[in-house]
């Protein structure tokens, strides 16, 4: 049957079903109507999928049918159950899926930082052209270290957390552009490289590593995870594989936006390290150990919980009844 004709014939019933399915509570009469309309709409959806599985009518009706099915058959999920699923399945699975993309963005970031530092140090006049000698001296002798001490620890920790969390969310959300994340990685890598070059040029390389590594290892790791998630969304849009482009993009976006939520928490922990551990007069090896330990904890969490989910066929996406309509496309 023609989907357009079927929509004209039963469109009012589908709209009524959609309204009932969106209600939090139903009267006995409304529940009976919901069941009747659901059975009718399910038959209509089967007919449409048979002749036009990729049509807009099929997609819209599928969302309505899934919503009604959830209303009829599922037990409402408590906030605690949703939180447990997020932390035990969705987030670690989404993080574990990013491992190869994360490796790629990490190598790109490190390469840009190392090349920038070596170029600035070994090219005559390059560092002075980037930063006046007086500014280099001030950065190396005072500003680099004072940055971590000029504000109260709690204020500084909250400040760096909100800033880094905002960057991470942006990189995931705007990853679809591709160039935004790549440009951000390049600029951040070059800035780190130039800062390192200035510190080395004035003999303060020990301060550079002592103050950047404790928080920098987990913080940069989180930002690189955000970059990997954003680029993964971009790749899904460019290479949709066994789905339409829009479906592949929606699937990756649903799955990987959970990463943004997880990174907000991880960066909060990193902010605590930067605010309270980095400026603390503890042994440098101990401060660095805290940062390394936090980073290893993130990787362990993603691996131990995420890998089993992927082996089961999960990927961090929503359940079928919440994710909406999907079709398989040739490629």
Helices and strands as residue ranges (DSSP letters): H 3-21, H 28-52, H 56-73, H 79-85, I 86-90, H 91-97, H 99-122, H 126-130, H 133-138, I 139-143, H 144-146, H 153-173, G 174-177, H 179-201, H 205-238, H 245-272, I 273-277, H 284-311, H 320-323
